[in-house]
Amino acid sequence: MSGLGILGPPGLFMEIGQNFWQVADGNETAEFPLERLNNGLLTEACREQVTGRLREFVNKKGWRPRRQAWVALGARGMSLRRMSLPPAAKEELPRVLRLQVESEFPLSPDELAWGWQALGPNPARQEVLVAAVKKDLIQPYAQILGECGISAVFTVAALARTLVCPPPLPSCAILHVGATESELLAFENGAPSYLRLLPWGSKSGEPFNPGWPGGQLYLTGPGARSPGAPSLPVLEGGGAIAGLKKVAASGSGGIPLIIQTGESKAQAAKASAWKWAALAALLLLGLWSLPYAEAVALKPHLSKKLAAIDADRQRLPAIDHELDFLQFIKRNQPPYLDTIYLVSKIAPQGTSFESLSMTRKGEFSIRGKLPNAEQVMQFRSNLIQSAWFSSVVVEEQSPSPDRKVSVRMTAQLKPIDERKPIVVDVPTNPAAGSDKK
């Protein structure tokens, strides 16, 4: 499901953090403390306590039919990423997005609870925001809510807060200061870019330096004005529940980026039972129709060939789309091996490398030792002349105890259209050369 889902107005709003579970029903609110195991899951005692208190809070006004709740999840275990997709038709976009999620995340889409929202139309490529969390972390919440007679729709708490305090600048960051942890949500070109969980809060007892390298940083949350908070602009507005309430009050019923949890185990078992029943029915039908199969087998050979050709022709558009997508991934994949080969080829004699790194955006960094300062400048000149790098900078240069020069360089990999092709040197075979003589 895409980012904005049109749903009926809920009666309940919730936010689940690392050590708290907040719930609001109209003007009445409650907060339950949470205890977790080392793997992040709730302890069994905490699960039973939260289930009992939540059921009592929801049903305090007497019996009600099954209710719906909008639930905002904290940043722990949550991954938020922007993705660029190749152009695709509307009906093929979910399939293309699923392939991209499978290539970007370490887990398969079936092991994740994930959702997405579009970041604006673009003729060349489609920008989307994807949020994902392991199903093992979100399913216990859905089970607790199900036992309390509540249908849950999950979203990201950091995005829900922006509904009441949107970013003032297109490129900035919002730091939500909690008691023991804080959530940093960065924006690029007016859209969310990534989400980070920082191990610092208003009750940490020490000053906090966010070390934000980008543009303006703003603070939100109950700890934004605490003594240890940095002196930065504060955005007033409220938390995730306030943002969800604002959307519900607007009457549109749309919340940002709905996270799909997938079917429960009971639903999966029920679906599996139906599949076995359908298979048994098909087998019985096959046995009943077996005497009539001879008429089908005696059809003219030519009609079979034409049917096969027609079936293959219908598959061609899908094959073309899949080929375009794979070629798009190949063109945009950073050339790690080519870059390592090129650097080893142009490095001066006696150079030793300690580390080499390159990001998906082409940001290149290398650390090593060279015999002298003259070879440092020669190596930098070789990198520039290779026509593969731009902005080659010597960040650090200092003598080492072994009479060599320790150096760290950074550079930016040029676009693929501006790079010169690499010629691979094939080593000669001495034995083969002697045979020719």
C-alpha positions, 0 to 999 in steps of 0.5 A, spaced: 500 500 500 502 506 498 503 512 503 496 515 504 491 510 506 484 513 506 481 510 512 475 511 517 476 516 523 479 512 528 477 512 536 484 511 538 491 514 537 497 510 540 505 511 540 509 506 542 516 507 544 522 504 547 520 504 554 513 507 554 506 505 550 501 512 550 494 511 548 489 517 547 481 515 547 478 522 546 480 527 551 482 521 556 490 519 555 494 513 559 501 511 559 504 504 560 511 503 562 514 497 557 520 492 559 524 489 554 528 483 553 535 484 550 533 482 543 528 488 544 521 484 545 517 485 550 518 481 556 512 476 558 510 479 564 510 486 561 506 483 555 500 481 560 500 487 564 500 491 558 494 487 555 490 487 561 491 495 562 489 496 555 483 492 555 481 495 561 482 502 558 479 501 552 472 498 555 471 502 561 465 505 558 462 498 557 462 494 551 464 496 544 464 493 537 471 492 534 475 499 534 480 502 530 487 505 532 492 509 529 499 507 532 505 511 531 512 506 532 518 509 535 525 509 531 528 503 534 529 498 529 525 502 524 529 503 517 527 509 513 530 510 506 529 514 500 529 510 493 529 512 486 525 507 481 525 507 474 519 509 470 514 504 471 506 504 469 502 504 475 500 497 476 507 495 475 510 500 481 508 495 487 512 489 483 518 494 481 518 497 488 518 490 491 525 488 487 528 495 490 526 493 497 529 486 496 536 489 493 536 495 498 535 491 505 538 485 508 532 481 509 527 479 504 520 483 503 516 477 506 520 478 513 519 485 513 513 490 515 514 495 510 510 501 507 512 507 502 509 514 500 511 517 493 515 524 494 513 527 488 512 526 480 518 526 476 518 524 469 525 521 469 525 517 475 520 516 481 522 518 488 519 514 494 520 514 501 520 507 504 520 505 512 521 498 514 521 494 520 522 486 522 516 483 523 518 480 529 518 486 532 511 489 530 507 483 530 507 482 538 504 489 538 498 487 533 497 481 537 496 485 544 491 490 540 488 484 537 486 481 544 483 487 546 479 488 540 483 493 536 484 493 529 491 497 528 494 501 522 501 502 524 505 508 521 512 512 523 512 516 529 517 521 527 513 522 520 507 523 524 510 529 528 511 533 522 504 533 521 503 538 527 511 541 526 513 541 519 520 542 517 521 550 516 527 549 511 527 544 505 534 541 508 534 541 515 533 536 521 528 535 527 531 532 533 525 529 538 528 529 545 526 524 549 527 522 556 533 517 555 533 517 547 532 522 541 530 521 534 533 525 529 529 526 522 533 529 516 530 532 510 533 533 503 529 538 498 523 538 503 522 531 504 524 526 509 531 523 508 533 518 513 531 517 521 536 515 526 536 513 534 541 517 538 542 514 545 541 521 549 535 524 552 533 529 557 534 525 563 541 522 561 545 527 566 550 530 561 550 535 555 549 533 548 552 535 542 548 532 536 554 533 531 549 535 525 553 536 519 548 539 515 543 545 515 539 548 521 537 543 526 531 544 530 528 541 537 522 538 539 519 534 544 518 534 552 526 535 553 527 540 548 528 545 553 531 541 558 538 543 562 542 539 558 539 540 551 543 544 546 541 551 544 537 550 538 531 553 535 525 549 538 519 547 534 512 547 538 506 543 536 506 536 540 508 529 539 506 523 534 499 522 537 497 530 536 499 529 529 495 523 528 489 527 531 490 533 527 489 528 520 483 525 523 480 532 525 481 534 518 476 529 515 481 526 510 482 520 513 489 519 510 495 518 515 503 518 512 506 511 510 502 506 512 506 500 514 503 493 512 504 488 517 502 482 513 497 476 515 497 473 521 499 466 523 492 464 524 490 467 517 496 464 514 494 457 516 487 458 514 489 460 507 493 454 507 487 450 509 483 453 503 489 452 498 489 444 500 482 444 499 482 447 492 488 442 490 484 436 492 478 439 488 482 440 482 485 433 483 478 430 483 476 434 477 482 431 473 480 424 475 473 425 472 475 429 466 481 424 464 476 420 459 475 426 455 483 428 455 483 424 449 479 429 445 484 435 447 490 430 445 488 430 438 488 437 436 492 439 430 499 440 431 499 447 428 494 450 433 498 448 439 504 451 436 500 458 435 498 458 442 505 457 444 507 463 440 501 467 442 503 465 450 510 467 449 508 474 445 504 476 451 510 475 456 515 479 452 512 486 455 514 483 462 521 480 460 522 487 457 520 491 463 524 486 468 530 487 463 530 494 463 530 494 471 536 490 471 540 494 467 538 500 471 541 497 477 547 495 473 548 502 471 547 505 477 551 500 481 558 503 484 564 500 480 568 497 486 572 492 483 574 497 477 576 503 482 580 498 486 584 496 480 585 503 478 588 505 484 592 499 485 595 500 478 596 508 478 599 508 485 607 509 486 612 504 487 612 502 495 605 504 497 601 500 502 594 501 503 590 501 510 583 502 508 579 504 502 572 506 502 567 508 497 559 510 498 553 509 493 554 516 492 561 515 489 564 518 495 571 515 495 576 515 501 583 512 502 588 511 507 595 509 507 603 510 507 607 512 501 615 513 501 615 520 501 611 527 500 613 527 493 610 521 491 604 523 495 603 529 490 604 524 484 599 519 487 594 525 487 596 527 480 595 520 478 588 520 481 586 526 477 589 524 470 585 518 471 579 522 469 575 517 474 575 522 480 574 529 482 575 534 488 581 530 490 584 532 496 589 530 501 586 531 508 591 528 512 599 528 511 604 526 517 611 522 517 610 515 520 615 512 525 618 507 519 620 514 515 614 513 511 608 518 510 602 517 512 596 520 508 589 520 507 585 522 501 578 523 499 575 524 492 568 524 488 567 519 483 565 522 476 559 520 473 559 514 468 559 518 462 565 522 464 570 516 466 575 513 461 575 506 460 580 502 464 584 497 460 586 491 463 593 489 463 593 481 461 600 478 464 604 474 459 606 467 460 613 466 460 612 458 458 608 460 452 613 465 449 619 460 450 615 456 445 614 461 440 622 462 440 
